[in-house]
Amino acid sequence: MARAQHIAHVEPDSSCESWEPEGVTQASTELFYNCHVFSLQIKDVEVLNCEYGKNTIKFLRLHREGKKHFVKEVEVCTHLRLTSAQEYLEGNNSLVIPTDTIKNTVLVLAKKNGIPTLEQFAIDICKYFMTFCQVAYVKTYVQEVPWQRLHENGVPHVHSFICVPDGIRFCEAEQCRNGPLVVFAGIKDLKLMKTTQSGFEGFYKNEYTTLPERHDRILCGELFCKWSYGECKDFDFDCIWNKIRECILEAFAGPPDCGEYSPSYQKTVNSIQMLILSKVSQVQVIEVILNNTFYNVVDMKNLGLTNDKEVLVPVETPYGSCACTLGRKKFLEAQGHVLKDERQSQFGLTASQGN
């Protein structure tokens, strides 16, 4: 306390450039900022983005129909951009919708509307916040905990579920004032493996290349897939999501009796995208990221054994990764230069959230 009182009475030099504060008090801090930081005026800068919101709103929504129960456990992130950045530039909070209010609103909408689909719930959140005149932009991300109904001898249980990590479903919705409501959806953390019908040959080599060519290897990876519907329409989101997941599995694995040869991770990514665009007309732009898991064959010669690729150990890091985004030409041309300039940023949100 004595130290703080002493600091409060420190007198700075008349020159702001040479004075440095000795401690942290309100008086000395304000003078330091006024002399040093705010020598750059607000008129000299431009606010490119100023948004805020509530992240990781987790809850379980239970719906009952007599004895039969239905569950949706989700995690929601909702961000707002206001028509003015005065809370940021001036400390004026008169237009700010508190993040606690955002959280409460999400819970109330879940109570009132339920969660018919993840996409519809994200749309409901966006539409609600766009009713506030000070809100210029809303984006909402929703992902689902993969609960599946238990079955016993083929009979579905009325109120028991099991968490099956076979890929996490997510979606995003975003809307600017006077602009269309745009919906994205996807699947992440989907782990896939095939033990043959994969190779990697004919690649570029130089003096630093040590990787041998392989015509028969394990192909294993964790997949992230995200697609855009373009403008929001009355789609059957559940049906489309399930169909896309089936396309991913089909393109990765090939026919069940013989499989499909993959010459590279990159070609597998392209095959997945092309099959989805061929079979699902509602998808306009699709991004796929495949992070590979490499397996080394254990050398068992010193144990007196021959290991014919029967015992392998995974190489966790470093790992290879390939990514590609494809869009329908007609859709991109219709969107004009705006989509061409912004599509990378539109696809940046979920990858940074969740992977």
C-alpha positions in Angstrom: 0.0 0.0 0.0 2.8 2.4 0.9 4.4 1.7 -2.5 1.2 2.5 -4.3 0.8 5.8 -2.5 4.3 6.8 -3.4 3.7 6.0 -7.1 0.6 8.1 -7.1 2.7 11.2 -6.3 5.4 10.6 -9.0 5.7 13.6 -11.3 6.7 12.9 -14.9 9.1 14.9 -16.9 7.6 17.6 -19.1 8.6 15.6 -22.2 6.3 12.6 -22.7 8.8 11.0 -25.0 11.4 10.5 -22.3 9.1 9.7 -19.3 8.5 6.1 -18.4 6.0 5.2 -15.6 7.5 3.5 -12.5 4.4 1.5 -11.5 0.9 0.7 -12.4 -1.7 3.1 -11.1 -4.7 4.6 -12.9 -3.2 8.1 -13.0 0.2 7.0 -14.3 -1.3 4.5 -16.8 -3.7 7.0 -18.3 -0.9 9.6 -18.7 1.4 6.9 -20.3 -1.3 5.9 -22.8 -2.2 9.5 -23.6 1.4 10.4 -24.3 2.5 7.3 -26.2 -0.2 5.1 -27.5 -2.8 7.7 -28.4 -0.3 9.9 -30.3 -1.9 7.9 -33.2 -5.4 9.2 -33.7 -8.5 7.1 -34.5 -8.8 9.0 -37.8 -5.5 7.5 -38.8 -6.8 3.9 -38.6 -9.7 1.9 -40.1 -11.6 -0.8 -38.2 -11.6 -3.8 -40.5 -13.6 -6.1 -38.2 -15.0 -5.6 -34.7 -17.1 -8.4 -33.4 -17.8 -10.2 -30.1 -19.9 -13.0 -28.8 -20.2 -16.1 -26.6 -18.3 -19.2 -27.3 -18.7 -22.8 -26.0 -22.4 -22.6 -25.0 -22.9 -26.3 -24.2 -26.3 -27.9 -23.4 -28.4 -30.9 -23.8 -31.9 -30.5 -25.3 -34.2 -33.4 -24.3 -37.5 -33.9 -26.3 -40.1 -36.4 -25.1 -42.8 -38.0 -27.1 -44.6 -40.2 -24.6 -42.2 -43.0 -23.5 -39.8 -42.2 -26.4 -37.1 -39.6 -25.8 -34.9 -37.7 -28.2 -31.6 -35.9 -27.4 -29.5 -33.2 -29.0 -26.3 -32.2 -27.1 -24.7 -29.2 -28.8 -22.0 -26.6 -28.5 -22.8 -23.2 -29.8 -20.7 -20.1 -30.6 -22.5 -16.9 -31.6 -20.8 -13.6 -32.6 -22.3 -10.3 -33.4 -20.9 -7.3 -35.4 -22.7 -4.0 -34.5 -23.5 -1.1 -36.8 -21.1 1.1 -34.7 -17.8 0.3 -33.1 -18.3 2.9 -30.4 -17.9 0.4 -27.6 -14.5 -0.4 -28.9 -13.4 3.1 -30.0 -15.1 5.2 -27.3 -16.0 2.8 -24.5 -19.7 3.5 -25.1 -21.6 0.3 -24.3 -25.1 1.6 -25.1 -25.5 -0.6 -28.1 -23.8 -3.7 -26.7 -25.9 -6.8 -26.2 -24.1 -8.6 -23.4 -22.5 -11.9 -24.1 -24.5 -13.3 -21.1 -27.7 -12.2 -22.9 -26.4 -14.0 -26.1 -26.0 -17.2 -24.0 -29.4 -16.9 -22.4 -31.0 -16.2 -25.8 -29.5 -19.4 -27.3 -30.9 -21.4 -24.4 -34.3 -19.8 -24.7 -34.5 -20.5 -28.4 -33.5 -24.1 -27.7 -36.4 -24.3 -25.2 -39.0 -22.6 -27.4 -38.1 -24.0 -30.9 -36.2 -27.2 -30.1 -33.4 -28.3 -32.4 -35.1 -29.9 -35.4 -31.7 -29.8 -37.2 -28.4 -28.1 -36.4 -28.8 -25.9 -39.5 -32.3 -24.8 -38.6 -31.2 -24.0 -35.0 -28.3 -21.9 -36.4 -30.7 -20.1 -38.7 -33.1 -19.4 -35.8 -30.3 -17.8 -33.8 -29.2 -15.6 -36.8 -32.8 -14.5 -37.5 -33.4 -13.6 -33.9 -30.3 -11.4 -33.5 -31.0 -9.7 -36.8 -34.2 -8.2 -35.3 -31.9 -5.9 -33.3 -31.4 -2.7 -35.3 -27.9 -2.2 -34.0 -26.7 -5.7 -35.3 -25.1 -5.6 -38.7 -23.9 -9.2 -38.9 -24.4 -12.5 -37.1 -22.5 -15.7 -37.4 -23.3 -18.9 -35.5 -21.5 -22.2 -35.2 -23.1 -25.3 -33.9 -21.6 -28.7 -33.4 -23.2 -31.9 -32.1 -22.1 -34.5 -29.6 -22.6 -37.8 -31.5 -25.2 -39.6 -29.4 -26.9 -42.5 -31.1 -29.9 -44.5 -29.9 -29.1 -47.9 -28.3 -30.4 -51.0 -30.1 -30.9 -54.4 -28.5 -31.5 -57.3 -31.0 -32.4 -54.7 -33.6 -35.0 -53.0 -31.3 -34.4 -49.3 -30.6 -34.3 -48.3 -27.0 -36.9 -45.7 -26.0 -34.6 -43.6 -23.7 -31.0 -44.9 -23.8 -28.2 -43.7 -26.0 -24.5 -44.3 -26.7 -21.8 -41.8 -27.8 -20.3 -43.0 -31.0 -17.3 -40.9 -32.2 -17.7 -41.6 -35.9 -17.5 -38.0 -37.0 -18.8 -34.8 -35.5 -21.6 -32.9 -37.3 -21.4 -29.1 -37.4 -22.9 -26.2 -39.2 -22.6 -22.4 -39.5 -25.0 -19.7 -40.5 -24.1 -16.1 -41.2 -26.1 -13.1 -42.3 -25.3 -9.5 -43.0 -28.0 -6.9 -42.8 -29.6 -6.5 -46.2 -27.8 -9.6 -47.3 -28.7 -13.3 -47.8 -28.6 -15.8 -45.0 -25.8 -18.3 -45.9 -25.6 -21.8 -44.5 -22.6 -24.1 -44.2 -22.5 -27.6 -42.9 -19.9 -30.3 -42.4 -18.3 -33.2 -40.6 -15.0 -33.2 -38.7 -12.9 -35.7 -36.7 -14.0 -38.5 -39.0 -11.2 -41.2 -38.8 -10.9 -43.4 -41.8 -8.6 -46.3 -42.7 -8.1 -48.9 -45.4 -5.3 -51.4 -45.2 -4.6 -51.8 -48.9 -5.5 -50.4 -52.3 -3.3 -47.4 -51.6 0.1 -46.3 -52.8 2.4 -43.4 -53.5 4.7 -43.6 -56.4 6.3 -41.5 -59.1 6.8 -38.4 -56.9 9.5 -35.8 -57.3 12.8 -36.6 -55.8 15.9 -34.7 -55.0 19.0 -35.1 -52.7 16.8 -34.7 -49.6 14.3 -37.4 -50.5 14.4 -40.5 -48.3 10.8 -41.7 -48.7 10.6 -45.0 -50.6 7.9 -45.5 -53.2 5.1 -47.7 -52.1 2.4 -49.4 -54.2 0.7 -51.1 -51.2 0.3 -49.1 -48.0 -2.2 -48.3 -45.3 -4.2 -45.2 -46.0 -5.3 -43.6 -42.7 -6.4 -40.1 -41.9 -8.7 -37.8 -40.1 -11.1 -35.9 -42.4 -12.6 -32.5 -42.2 -15.3 -31.7 -44.7 -17.3 -28.5 -45.0 -19.7 -27.4 -47.7 -21.8 -24.4 -48.6 -25.4 -24.4 -49.7 -25.2 -20.9 -51.0 -28.3 -18.9 -50.0 -30.5 -20.6 -47.4 -33.4 -22.6 -48.8 -35.9 -25.1 -47.5 -33.6 -28.1 -47.6 -33.8 -31.4 -45.8 -30.6 -30.8 -43.9 -30.6 -34.2 -42.2 -31.1 -36.1 -45.4 -28.3 -34.1 -47.2 -25.9 -34.5 -44.4 -26.4 -38.3 -44.2 -26.0 -38.6 -48.0 -22.8 -36.6 -48.0 -21.4 -38.8 -45.3 -22.2 -41.9 -47.3 -20.5 -40.3 -50.3 -17.3 -39.7 -48.2 -17.2 -43.3 -47.1 -17.9 -44.6 -50.6 -15.3 -42.5 -52.3 -12.7 -43.3 -49.7 -13.3 -47.1 -49.5 -14.6 -48.0 -53.0 -16.7 -51.2 -53.6 -16.9 -53.4 -50.6 -15.6 -56.5 -52.3 -12.5 -55.0 -53.9 -12.1 -51.4 -52.9 -10.7 -48.5 -55.0 -7.0 -47.8 -55.6 -5.8 -44.4 -54.2 -2.5 -43.1 -55.8 -2.3 -40.3 -53.2 -4.0 -38.5 -50.4 -4.6 -35.7 -52.8 -6.5 -37.8 -55.3 -8.6 -39.3 -52.5 -9.6 -35.8 -51.4 -10.6 -35.0 -55.0 -12.5 -38.2 -55.4 -14.6 -37.4 -52.3 -15.4 -33.9 -53.5 -16.3 -35.0 -57.0 -18.6 -37.7 -55.8 -20.4 -35.3 -53.5 -20.8 -32.7 -56.2 -22.1 -35.3 -58.6 -24.7 -36.8 -56.2 -25.7 -33.8 -54.1 -27.0 -30.9 -56.2 -27.6 -28.6 -53.2 -23.8 -28.4 -52.5 -22.2 -25.4 -54.2 -18.7 -25.2 -52.7 -16.9 -28.0 -50.8 -13.7 -28.0 -48.8 -12.0 -31.2 -47.7 -8.9 -31.5 -45.4 -7.3 -34.9 -44.9 -4.6 -35.2 -42.2 -2.8 -38.5 -42.6 -1.6 -41.0 -40.0 1.5 -42.8 -41.1 2.3 -46.3 -40.0 5.8 -47.8 -39.8 6.4 -51.5 -40.0 8.2 -52.8 -36.9 11.5 -54.5 -37.7 11.4 -57.8 -35.9 14.6 -59.4 -37.4 16.4 -59.1 -34.1 13.5 -61.1 -32.6 13.9 -63.8 -35.1 10.6 -63.0 -36.8 9.5 -61.9 -40.2 7.0 -59.0 -40.0 5.0 -58.9 -43.3 3.3 -55.6 -42.5 1.4 -57.3 -39.7 2.6 -55.2 -36.8 2.9 -51.5 -37.3 3.2 -48.4 -35.1 1.6 -45.0 -35.9 3.8 -41.9 -36.4 1.9 -39.2 -34.6 4.0 -36.2 -35.6 4.9 -34.7 -37.9 1.9 -35.6 -40.1 1.1 -34.8 -43.7 -2.0 -32.8 -44.6 -3.7 -32.0 -47.9 -6.6 -29.6 -48.5 -8.7 -28.6 -51.5 -11.8 -26.4 -52.1 -13.9 -27.0 -55.1 -16.9 -24.9 -56.3 -19.4 -25.2 -59.1 -18.4 -22.8 -61.9 -21.9 -21.7 -62.6 -22.4 -20.8 -58.9 -19.1 -19.0 -58.7 -19.8 -17.0 -61.8 -23.3 -16.1 -60.5 -21.8 -14.8 -57.2 -19.4 -12.6 -59.1 -16.2 -11.1 -57.7 -17.6 -10.9 -54.1 -17.6 -14.7 -53.6 -14.3 -15.1 -55.4 -12.6 -12.6 -53.0 -14.3 -13.8 -49.8 -14.8 -17.6 -50.1 -11.5 -18.3 -48.3 -12.4 -16.2 -45.3 -15.9 -17.8 -45.3 -14.4 -21.2 -44.9 -11.9 -20.2 -42.2 -14.2 -20.2 -39.2 -14.8 -23.9 -38.4 -11.2 -25.1 -39.2 -9.9 -22.7 -36.6 -12.7 -23.8 -34.1 -12.7 -27.2 -34.1 -10.2 -29.2 -35.5 
